[in-house]
Amino acid sequence: MIDLLIRGGQVVTPEGVGAWDVGVDGERIVAVAAAGMLPAESTRVIDATGKLVIPGGIDPHVHTGWPIPARDGSMTVSAGPGQVSAAALCGGTTTLADFAIWEPGMSLAQAIAKKQEVWREGYTDYALHVMLQGAVPHEVIAQMPEAISAGFPSFKIFTTDVRPQGKGRMIRLGHLWAIMEASSRHGGILSIHAEDDDLVMYMYERLEREGRTDIAHMPLVHSIMSEDIAFRRVLRLARYVEGAAVYLVHVSSKAGTDAVAEARADGLPVYAETLHHYATFT
């Protein structure tokens, strides 16, 4: 059954680009066929002549309503799901993966429900990573299987506080090990922002002392060396946890890419994402 037919355009698929027709049933693409092969009777038809027809993009890493601490101690918050998802649709992105932030005193289910409520204003499909932080209590780690079963199998981890302001996000190696074990046993995956916190915080202090606080010096803080050391530490830990799936974010250097490639060559379920400015701002 087809209730929407898109025809006349250049259709982009994993196999290539061609002059095909696309059949949609409800919210699912159910057919891609040669031009004229799908029935148009009693079907809504969109004429895409002269246009590209591309599946909706999936952005696996967005931060809506994200707290951003400033150097003076103040706090700003990034735009909410309504604004972010509307902007995403303008660029052809139809699914966003955001973060449900767990905080001390909350259950994982409460963190998820809190973020789901905010997403009522969103326009796109969405998914949620569950962000853990700090010294995560054993009883919260024990809730991970329930979250995975409920459809939230990915957990965000920071191995650094990222900046001197707003500390508390970093998860140390012992807790990371426990979280990784719980995740691997139940089919989860860890989305890890991996940097060496000692190096990051030392460089913030040093550059502040030297008066070099312009954004141009950011690569000296969030450095190739820090990425290399942290990636390899995380991936070495993953070798000790059978089936540990790891998704490394913000890959910004050849050193990080090499670490991921070596792990994948050894058959580990390791994945990575980058950002476009890492490929252009060098």
ZADO-1210 file (C-alpha; in nm, 4 decimals, padded with zeros to 6 digits):
<atoms>
<atom x="00.0000" y="00.0000" z="00.0000" code="MET" pos="1"/>
<atom x="00.1386" y="00.3398" z="-00.1031" code="ILE" pos="2"/>
<atom x="-00.0187" y="00.6672" z="00.0064" code="ASP" pos="3"/>
<atom x="00.2556" y="00.8995" z="-00.1215" code="LEU" pos="4"/>
<atom x="00.4480" y="00.8833" z="-00.4490" code="LEU" pos="5"/>
<atom x="00.7524" y="01.1021" z="-00.5157" code="ILE" pos="6"/>
<atom x="00.8515" y="01.0985" z="-00.8805" code="ARG" pos="7"/>
<atom x="01.0605" y="01.2836" z="-01.1336" code="GLY" pos="8"/>
<atom x="01.3591" y="01.3562" z="-00.9112" code="GLY" pos="9"/>
<atom x="01.7123" y="01.2291" z="-00.8809" code="GLN" pos="10"/>
<atom x="01.6929" y="00.9840" z="-00.5916" code="VAL" pos="11"/>
<atom x="01.9965" y="00.9379" z="-00.3681" code="VAL" pos="12"/>
<atom x="02.0438" y="00.5901" z="-00.2190" code="THR" pos="13"/>
<atom x="02.3403" y="00.3991" z="-00.0729" code="PRO" pos="14"/>
<atom x="02.3774" y="00.2330" z="-00.4132" code="GLU" pos="15"/>
<atom x="02.3961" y="00.5570" z="-00.6089" code="GLY" pos="16"/>
<atom x="02.1817" y="00.8280" z="-00.7688" code="VAL" pos="17"/>
<atom x="01.9112" y="00.7584" z="-01.0240" code="GLY" pos="18"/>
<atom x="01.5844" y="00.8720" z="-01.1822" code="ALA" pos="19"/>
<atom x="01.3614" y="00.6553" z="-00.9643" code="TRP" pos="20"/>
<atom x="01.0205" y="00.6844" z="-00.8028" code="ASP" pos="21"/>
<atom x="00.9788" y="00.6571" z="-00.4266" code="VAL" pos="22"/>
<atom x="00.6735" y="00.5038" z="-00.2605" code="GLY" pos="23"/>
<atom x="00.5833" y="00.5924" z="00.0985" code="VAL" pos="24"/>
<atom x="00.3328" y="00.4228" z="00.3281" code="ASP" pos="25"/>
<atom x="00.2611" y="00.6252" z="00.6408" code="GLY" pos="26"/>
<atom x="00.6059" y="00.7248" z="00.7658" code="GLU" pos="27"/>
<atom x="00.8026" y="00.4496" z="00.5918" code="ARG" pos="28"/>
<atom x="00.9692" y="00.4332" z="00.2510" code="ILE" pos="29"/>
<atom x="00.8395" y="00.1025" z="00.1154" code="VAL" pos="30"/>
<atom x="00.9524" y="00.1110" z="-00.2479" code="ALA" pos="31"/>
<atom x="01.2154" y="00.2600" z="-00.4759" code="VAL" pos="32"/>
<atom x="01.1425" y="00.1675" z="-00.8366" code="ALA" pos="33"/>
<atom x="01.2100" y="00.2645" z="-01.1953" code="ALA" pos="34"/>
<atom x="01.0171" y="00.5682" z="-01.3176" code="ALA" pos="35"/>
<atom x="00.6524" y="00.4871" z="-01.3904" code="GLY" pos="36"/>
<atom x="00.6503" y="00.1488" z="-01.2196" code="MET" pos="37"/>
<atom x="00.4638" y="00.2522" z="-00.9024" code="LEU" pos="38"/>
<atom x="00.0851" y="00.3133" z="-00.9149" code="PRO" pos="39"/>
<atom x="-00.0242" y="00.6769" z="-00.8931" code="ALA" pos="40"/>
<atom x="-00.4004" y="00.6173" z="-00.8691" code="GLU" pos="41"/>
<atom x="-00.5601" y="00.7272" z="-00.5399" code="SER" pos="42"/>
<atom x="-00.2177" y="00.8338" z="-00.4202" code="THR" pos="43"/>
<atom x="-00.0808" y="01.1738" z="-00.3283" code="ARG" pos="44"/>
<atom x="00.1888" y="01.2592" z="-00.5818" code="VAL" pos="45"/>
<atom x="00.4810" y="01.4986" z="-00.5400" code="ILE" pos="46"/>
<atom x="00.6541" y="01.6075" z="-00.8601" code="ASP" pos="47"/>
<atom x="01.0240" y="01.6327" z="-00.7766" code="ALA" pos="48"/>
<atom x="01.1412" y="01.7138" z="-01.1276" code="THR" pos="49"/>
<atom x="01.4713" y="01.8993" z="-01.1176" code="GLY" pos="50"/>
<atom x="01.5266" y="01.8196" z="-00.7514" code="LYS" pos="51"/>
<atom x="01.7301" y="01.5783" z="-00.5429" code="LEU" pos="52"/>
<atom x="01.5333" y="01.3319" z="-00.3296" code="VAL" pos="53"/>
<atom x="01.7380" y="01.2437" z="-00.0231" code="ILE" pos="54"/>
<atom x="01.6425" y="01.0446" z="00.2893" code="PRO" pos="55"/>
<atom x="01.6092" y="01.2579" z="00.6005" code="GLY" pos="56"/>
<atom x="01.9400" y="01.3068" z="00.7775" code="GLY" pos="57"/>
<atom x="02.0129" y="01.1731" z="01.1257" code="ILE" pos="58"/>
<atom x="02.2207" y="01.3894" z="01.3589" code="ASP" pos="59"/>
<atom x="02.3424" y="01.1597" z="01.6388" code="PRO" pos="60"/>
<atom x="02.4771" y="01.4369" z="01.8616" code="HIS" pos="61"/>
<atom x="02.2849" y="01.7535" z="01.9499" code="VAL" pos="62"/>
<atom x="02.2630" y="01.9524" z="02.2718" code="HIS" pos="63"/>
<atom x="01.9286" y="02.1240" z="02.3315" code="THR" pos="64"/>
<atom x="01.8736" y="02.3178" z="02.6517" code="GLY" pos="65"/>
<atom x="02.2374" y="02.2480" z="02.7370" code="TRP" pos="66"/>
<atom x="02.3928" y="02.4424" z="03.0283" code="PRO" pos="67"/>
<atom x="02.7027" y="02.6396" z="02.9200" code="ILE" pos="68"/>
<atom x="02.9110" y="02.7812" z="03.2069" code="PRO" pos="69"/>
<atom x="03.0954" y="03.1077" z="03.1362" code="ALA" pos="70"/>
<atom x="03.4380" y="03.2106" z="03.2682" code="ARG" pos="71"/>
<atom x="03.2769" y="03.4628" z="03.5036" code="ASP" pos="72"/>
<atom x="03.0697" y="03.1926" z="03.6712" code="GLY" pos="73"/>
<atom x="02.7435" y="03.2770" z="03.4959" code="SER" pos="74"/>
<atom x="02.5436" y="03.0202" z="03.3021" code="MET" pos="75"/>
<atom x="02.3703" y="03.0272" z="02.9651" code="THR" pos="76"/>
<atom x="02.1535" y="02.7591" z="02.8086" code="VAL" pos="77"/>
<atom x="02.1524" y="02.6513" z="02.4451" code="SER" pos="78"/>
<atom x="01.8359" y="02.6667" z="02.2352" code="ALA" pos="79"/>
<atom x="01.5572" y="02.4208" z="02.3072" code="GLY" pos="80"/>
<atom x="01.4202" y="02.1355" z="02.0940" code="PRO" pos="81"/>
<atom x="01.1660" y="02.3559" z="01.9164" code="GLY" pos="82"/>
<atom x="01.4217" y="02.5960" z="01.7701" code="GLN" pos="83"/>
<atom x="01.6896" y="02.3333" z="01.7075" code="VAL" pos="84"/>
<atom x="01.4581" y="02.0833" z="01.5386" code="SER" pos="85"/>
<atom x="01.2989" y="02.3519" z="01.3184" code="ALA" pos="86"/>
<atom x="01.6462" y="02.4573" z="01.2012" code="ALA" pos="87"/>
<atom x="01.7395" y="02.0935" z="01.1392" code="ALA" pos="88"/>
<atom x="01.4372" y="02.0413" z="00.9147" code="LEU" pos="89"/>
<atom x="01.5408" y="02.3376" z="00.7024" code="CYS" pos="90"/>
<atom x="01.8616" y="02.1485" z="00.6266" code="GLY" pos="91"/>
<atom x="01.6969" y="01.8133" z="00.5611" code="GLY" pos="92"/>
<atom x="01.7728" y="01.6547" z="00.8981" code="THR" pos="93"/>
<atom x="01.4674" y="01.4736" z="01.0339" code="THR" pos="94"/>
<atom x="01.6013" y="01.2844" z="01.3368" code="THR" pos="95"/>
<atom x="01.8073" y="01.4267" z="01.6245" code="LEU" pos="96"/>
<atom x="01.9755" y="01.2391" z="01.9101" code="ALA" pos="97"/>
<atom x="01.9827" y="01.4562" z="02.2210" code="ASP" pos="98"/>
<atom x="02.0939" y="01.3982" z="02.5806" code="PHE" pos="99"/>
<atom x="01.8919" y="01.3138" z="02.8911" code="ALA" pos="100"/>
<atom x="02.1162" y="01.4398" z="03.1716" code="ILE" pos="101"/>
<atom x="02.1236" y="01.2261" z="03.4834" code="TRP" pos="102"/>
<atom x="02.1967" y="01.4238" z="03.8005" code="GLU" pos="103"/>
<atom x="02.2613" y="01.2995" z="04.1552" code="PRO" pos="104"/>
<atom x="01.9356" y="01.2195" z="04.3328" code="GLY" pos="105"/>
<atom x="01.7576" y="01.1180" z="04.0114" code="MET" pos="106"/>
<atom x="01.6848" y="00.7775" z="03.8670" code="SER" pos="107"/>
<atom x="01.7693" y="00.7112" z="03.5033" code="LEU" pos="108"/>
<atom x="01.3971" y="00.6856" z="03.4288" code="ALA" pos="109"/>
<atom x="01.3413" y="01.0314" z="03.5793" code="GLN" pos="110"/>
<atom x="01.6221" y="01.1808" z="03.3708" code="ALA" pos="111"/>
<atom x="01.4737" y="01.0328" z="03.0543" code="ILE" pos="112"/>
<atom x="01.1200" y="01.1440" z="03.1378" code="ALA" pos="113"/>
<atom x="01.2382" y="01.4988" z="03.2106" code="LYS" pos="114"/>
<atom x="01.3992" y="01.5307" z="02.8682" code="LYS" pos="115"/>
<atom x="01.1069" y="01.3646" z="02.6911" code="GLN" pos="116"/>
<atom x="00.8770" y="01.6281" z="02.8364" code="GLU" pos="117"/>
<atom x="01.0925" y="01.9083" z="02.6932" code="VAL" pos="118"/>
<atom x="01.0898" y="01.7401" z="02.3521" code="TRP" pos="119"/>
<atom x="00.7116" y="01.7842" z="02.3242" code="ARG" pos="120"/>
<atom x="00.7956" y="02.1132" z="02.1500" code="GLU" pos="121"/>
<atom x="01.0158" y="01.9411" z="01.8898" code="GLY" pos="122"/>
<atom x="00.9295" y="01.8993" z="01.5201" code="TYR" pos="123"/>
<atom x="01.1586" y="01.6108" z="01.4248" code="THR" pos="124"/>
<atom x="01.1875" y="01.2507" z="01.5362" code="ASP" pos="125"/>
<atom x="01.4323" y="01.2231" z="01.8232" code="TYR" pos="126"/>
<atom x="01.6307" y="00.9774" z="02.0313" code="ALA" pos="127"/>
<atom x="01.8040" y="01.0239" z="02.3645" code="LEU" pos="128"/>
<atom x="02.1454" y="00.9298" z="02.4950" code="HIS" pos="129"/>
<atom x="02.1510" y="00.9035" z="02.8747" code="VAL" pos="130"/>
<atom x="02.4314" y="01.1189" z="03.0129" code="MET" pos="131"/>
<atom x="02.5999" y="00.9924" z="03.3282" code="LEU" pos="132"/>
<atom x="02.8380" y="01.2078" z="03.5281" code="GLN" pos="133"/>
<atom x="03.0695" y="01.2052" z="03.8257" code="GLY" pos="134"/>
<atom x="03.0861" y="00.9172" z="04.0730" code="ALA" pos="135"/>
<atom x="02.7750" y="00.7340" z="03.9515" code="VAL" pos="136"/>
<atom x="02.6278" y="00.5295" z="04.2412" code="PRO" pos="137"/>
<atom x="02.6051" y="00.1521" z="04.2097" code="HIS" pos="138"/>
<atom x="02.2265" y="00.1631" z="04.2344" code="GLU" pos="139"/>
<atom x="02.2105" y="00.3947" z="03.9321" code="VAL" pos="140"/>
<atom x="02.4432" y="00.1727" z="03.7269" code="ILE" pos="141"/>
<atom x="02.2072" y="-00.1116" z="03.8188" code="ALA" pos="142"/>
<atom x="01.9257" y="00.0771" z="03.6404" code="GLN" pos="143"/>
<atom x="02.1072" y="00.0650" z="03.3054" code="MET" pos="144"/>
<atom x="01.9510" y="-00.2662" z="03.1894" code="PRO" pos="145"/>
<atom x="01.6027" y="-00.1230" z="03.2407" code="GLU" pos="146"/>
<atom x="01.6923" y="00.1884" z="03.0393" code="ALA" pos="147"/>
<atom x="01.8337" y="-00.0262" z="02.7588" code="ILE" pos="148"/>
<atom x="01.5193" y="-00.2418" z="02.7521" code="SER" pos="149"/>
<atom x="01.3077" y="00.0755" z="02.7368" code="ALA" pos="150"/>
<atom x="01.4838" y="00.1840" z="02.4154" code="GLY" pos="151"/>
<atom x="01.7666" y="00.3983" z="02.5534" code="PHE" pos="152"/>
<atom x="02.0781" y="00.1857" z="02.4933" code="PRO" pos="153"/>
<atom x="02.3416" y="00.4616" z="02.4673" code="SER" pos="154"/>
<atom x="02.5119" y="00.6334" z="02.7593" code="PHE" pos="155"/>
<atom x="02.7199" y="00.9504" z="02.7348" code="LYS" pos="156"/>
<atom x="03.0452" y="00.9588" z="02.9289" code="ILE" pos="157"/>
<atom x="03.3003" y="01.2372" z="02.9797" code="PHE" pos="158"/>
<atom x="03.6565" y="01.1467" z="03.0780" code="THR" pos="159"/>
<atom x="03.7194" y="01.5175" z="03.1420" code="THR" pos="160"/>
<atom x="03.5314" y="01.8119" z="03.2877" code="ASP" pos="161"/>
<atom x="03.6122" y="01.9856" z="02.9550" code="VAL" pos="162"/>
<atom x="03.6528" y="02.3290" z="03.1168" code="ARG" pos="163"/>
<atom x="03.7489" y="02.4601" z="03.4628" code="PRO" pos="164"/>
<atom x="03.4000" y="02.6063" z="03.4996" code="GLN" pos="165"/>
<atom x="03.1093" y="02.3732" z="03.5739" code="GLY" pos="166"/>
<atom x="03.3074" y="02.0760" z="03.6995" code="LYS" pos="167"/>
<atom x="03.1436" y="01.7453" z="03.7873" code="GLY" pos="168"/>
<atom x="03.0955" y="01.5720" z="03.4523" code="ARG" pos="169"/>
<atom x="03.4149" y="01.3656" z="03.4485" code="MET" pos="170"/>
<atom x="03.3826" y="00.9929" z="03.5126" code="ILE" pos="171"/>
<atom x="03.6992" y="00.8287" z="03.6412" code="ARG" pos="172"/>
<atom x="03.8331" y="00.4981" z="03.5161" code="LEU" pos="173"/>
<atom x="03.6924" y="00.2790" z="03.7926" code="GLY" pos="174"/>
<atom x="03.3366" y="00.3997" z="03.7427" code="HIS" pos="175"/>
<atom x="03.3826" y="00.3870" z="03.3662" code="LEU" pos="176"/>
<atom x="03.4817" y="00.0216" z="03.3978" code="TRP" pos="177"/>
<atom x="03.1673" y="-00.0581" z="03.5988" code="ALA" pos="178"/>
<atom x="02.9467" y="00.1322" z="03.3527" code="ILE" pos="179"/>
<atom x="03.1142" y="-00.0384" z="03.0567" code="MET" pos="180"/>
<atom x="03.0554" y="-00.3820" z="03.2076" code="GLU" pos="181"/>
<atom x="02.6873" y="-00.3087" z="03.2695" code="ALA" pos="182"/>
<atom x="02.6467" y="-00.1717" z="02.9179" code="SER" pos="183"/>
<atom x="02.8166" y="-00.4650" z="02.7458" code="SER" pos="184"/>
<atom x="02.6220" y="-00.7282" z="02.9405" code="ARG" pos="185"/>
<atom x="02.2910" y="-00.5861" z="02.8234" code="HIS" pos="186"/>
<atom x="02.3613" y="-00.4727" z="02.4672" code="GLY" pos="187"/>
<atom x="02.4272" y="-00.1059" z="02.5326" code="GLY" pos="188"/>
<atom x="02.6865" y="00.1291" z="02.3883" code="ILE" pos="189"/>
<atom x="02.8929" y="00.4047" z="02.5478" code="LEU" pos="190"/>
<atom x="02.9183" y="00.7419" z="02.3720" code="SER" pos="191"/>
<atom x="03.2447" y="00.8772" z="02.5110" code="ILE" pos="192"/>
<atom x="03.3921" y="01.2263" z="02.5041" code="HIS" pos="193"/>
<atom x="03.7506" y="01.1186" z="02.5678" code="ALA" pos="194"/>
<atom x="04.0183" y="01.3707" z="02.6627" code="GLU" pos="195"/>
<atom x="04.2868" y="01.3563" z="02.9294" code="ASP" pos="196"/>
<atom x="04.1567" y="01.5772" z="03.2094" code="ASP" pos="197"/>
<atom x="04.4991" y="01.6429" z="03.3638" code="ASP" pos="198"/>
<atom x="04.6340" y="01.7807" z="03.0359" code="LEU" pos="199"/>
<atom x="04.3189" y="01.9817" z="02.9604" code="VAL" pos="200"/>
<atom x="04.3035" y="02.1502" z="03.3012" code="MET" pos="201"/>
<atom x="04.6772" y="02.2153" z="03.3116" code="TYR" pos="202"/>
<atom x="04.6632" y="02.3917" z="02.9758" code="MET" pos="203"/>
<atom x="04.3635" y="02.6037" z="03.0790" code="TYR" pos="204"/>
<atom x="04.5559" y="02.7187" z="03.3858" code="GLU" pos="205"/>
<atom x="04.8754" y="02.7785" z="03.1897" code="ARG" pos="206"/>
<atom x="04.7147" y="02.9777" z="02.9089" code="LEU" pos="207"/>
<atom x="04.5116" y="03.1818" z="03.1571" code="GLU" pos="208"/>
<atom x="04.8352" y="03.2659" z="03.3390" code="ARG" pos="209"/>
<atom x="05.0044" y="03.3616" z="03.0118" code="GLU" pos="210"/>
<atom x="04.7082" y="03.5725" z="02.8967" code="GLY" pos="211"/>
<atom x="04.6468" y="03.3542" z="02.5930" code="ARG" pos="212"/>
<atom x="04.2713" y="03.3057" z="02.6231" code="THR" pos="213"/>
<atom x="04.1702" y="03.3752" z="02.2639" code="ASP" pos="214"/>
<atom x="03.9782" y="03.0973" z="02.0860" code="ILE" pos="215"/>
<atom x="04.2746" y="03.0597" z="01.8490" code="ALA" pos="216"/>
<atom x="04.4594" y="02.8816" z="02.1316" code="HIS" pos="217"/>
<atom x="04.1852" y="02.6210" z="02.1837" code="MET" pos="218"/>
<atom x="04.3836" y="02.3441" z="02.0047" code="PRO" pos="219"/>
<atom x="04.6530" y="02.3814" z="02.2696" code="LEU" pos="220"/>
<atom x="04.3983" y="02.2919" z="02.5381" code="VAL" pos="221"/>
<atom x="04.1992" y="02.0234" z="02.3588" code="HIS" pos="222"/>
<atom x="04.5079" y="01.8809" z="02.1977" code="SER" pos="223"/>
<atom x="04.6101" y="01.5915" z="01.9767" code="ILE" pos="224"/>
<atom x="04.8171" y="01.4539" z="02.2647" code="MET" pos="225"/>
<atom x="04.5180" y="01.4621" z="02.4997" code="SER" pos="226"/>
<atom x="04.2957" y="01.2891" z="02.2434" code="GLU" pos="227"/>
<atom x="04.5578" y="01.0246" z="02.1663" code="ASP" pos="228"/>
<atom x="04.6175" y="00.9343" z="02.5316" code="ILE" pos="229"/>
<atom x="04.2483" y="00.9341" z="02.6287" code="ALA" pos="230"/>
<atom x="04.1294" y="00.7366" z="02.3258" code="PHE" pos="231"/>
<atom x="04.3902" y="00.4674" z="02.3790" code="ARG" pos="232"/>
<atom x="04.3131" y="00.4484" z="02.7507" code="ARG" pos="233"/>
<atom x="03.9412" y="00.4005" z="02.6851" code="VAL" pos="234"/>
<atom x="04.0014" y="00.1471" z="02.4086" code="LEU" pos="235"/>
<atom x="04.2516" y="-00.0459" z="02.6200" code="ARG" pos="236"/>
<atom x="03.9875" y="-00.0688" z="02.8938" code="LEU" pos="237"/>
<atom x="03.7334" y="-00.1900" z="02.6360" code="ALA" pos="238"/>
<atom x="03.9626" y="-00.4836" z="02.5526" code="ARG" pos="239"/>
<atom x="03.9162" y="-00.6062" z="02.9094" code="TYR" pos="240"/>
<atom x="03.5343" y="-00.5955" z="02.8888" code="VAL" pos="241"/>
<atom x="03.3940" y="-00.8588" z="02.6557" code="GLU" pos="242"/>
<atom x="03.1620" y="-00.7139" z="02.3924" code="GLY" pos="243"/>
<atom x="03.2111" y="-00.3531" z="02.5052" code="ALA" pos="244"/>
<atom x="03.0693" y="-00.1241" z="02.2345" code="ALA" pos="245"/>
<atom x="03.2230" y="00.2225" z="02.2251" code="VAL" pos="246"/>
<atom x="03.1296" y="00.5295" z="02.0196" code="TYR" pos="247"/>
<atom x="03.3957" y="00.8013" z="02.0436" code="LEU" pos="248"/>
<atom x="03.2805" y="01.1570" z="01.9756" code="VAL" pos="249"/>
<atom x="03.4693" y="01.4674" z="01.8609" code="HIS" pos="250"/>
<atom x="03.7426" y="01.2797" z="01.6757" code="VAL" pos="251"/>
<atom x="03.9663" y="01.5652" z="01.5666" code="SER" pos="252"/>
<atom x="04.3048" y="01.4177" z="01.4788" code="SER" pos="253"/>
<atom x="04.4869" y="01.1435" z="01.2937" code="LYS" pos="254"/>
<atom x="04.5990" y="01.0085" z="01.6287" code="ALA" pos="255"/>
<atom x="04.2383" y="00.9546" z="01.7342" code="GLY" pos="256"/>
<atom x="04.1447" y="00.8075" z="01.3973" code="THR" pos="257"/>
<atom x="04.4399" y="00.5680" z="01.4128" code="ASP" pos="258"/>
<atom x="04.3376" y="00.4462" z="01.7588" code="ALA" pos="259"/>
<atom x="03.9853" y="00.3740" z="01.6365" code="VAL" pos="260"/>
<atom x="04.1092" y="00.2040" z="01.3194" code="ALA" pos="261"/>
<atom x="04.3421" y="-00.0243" z="01.5154" code="GLU" pos="262"/>
<atom x="04.0613" y="-00.1309" z="01.7492" code="ALA" pos="263"/>
<atom x="03.8257" y="-00.1982" z="01.4593" code="ARG" pos="264"/>
<atom x="04.0937" y="-00.3961" z="01.2768" code="ALA" pos="265"/>
<atom x="04.1082" y="-00.6206" z="01.5839" code="ASP" pos="266"/>
<atom x="03.7333" y="-00.6797" z="01.5599" code="GLY" pos="267"/>
<atom x="03.6200" y="-00.4551" z="01.8439" code="LEU" pos="268"/>
<atom x="03.2775" y="-00.2854" z="01.8128" code="PRO" pos="269"/>
<atom x="03.4256" y="00.0641" z="01.8136" code="VAL" pos="270"/>
<atom x="03.2803" y="00.3587" z="01.6219" code="TYR" pos="271"/>
<atom x="03.3561" y="00.7283" z="01.5955" code="ALA" pos="272"/>
<atom x="03.2149" y="01.0593" z="01.4785" code="GLU" pos="273"/>
<atom x="03.3759" y="01.3845" z="01.3753" code="THR" pos="274"/>
<atom x="03.2645" y="01.7379" z="01.2962" code="LEU" pos="275"/>
<atom x="03.3009" y="01.9251" z="00.9695" code="HIS" pos="276"/>
<atom x="03.5193" y="02.1991" z="01.1150" code="HIS" pos="277"/>
<atom x="03.7814" y="01.9430" z="01.2165" code="TYR" pos="278"/>
<atom x="03.8227" y="01.8688" z="00.8465" code="ALA" pos="279"/>
<atom x="03.8526" y="02.2355" z="00.7489" code="THR" pos="280"/>
<atom x="04.0012" y="02.4276" z="01.0428" code="PHE" pos="281"/>
<atom x="04.3547" y="02.2941" z="01.0703" code="THR" pos="282"/>
</atoms>
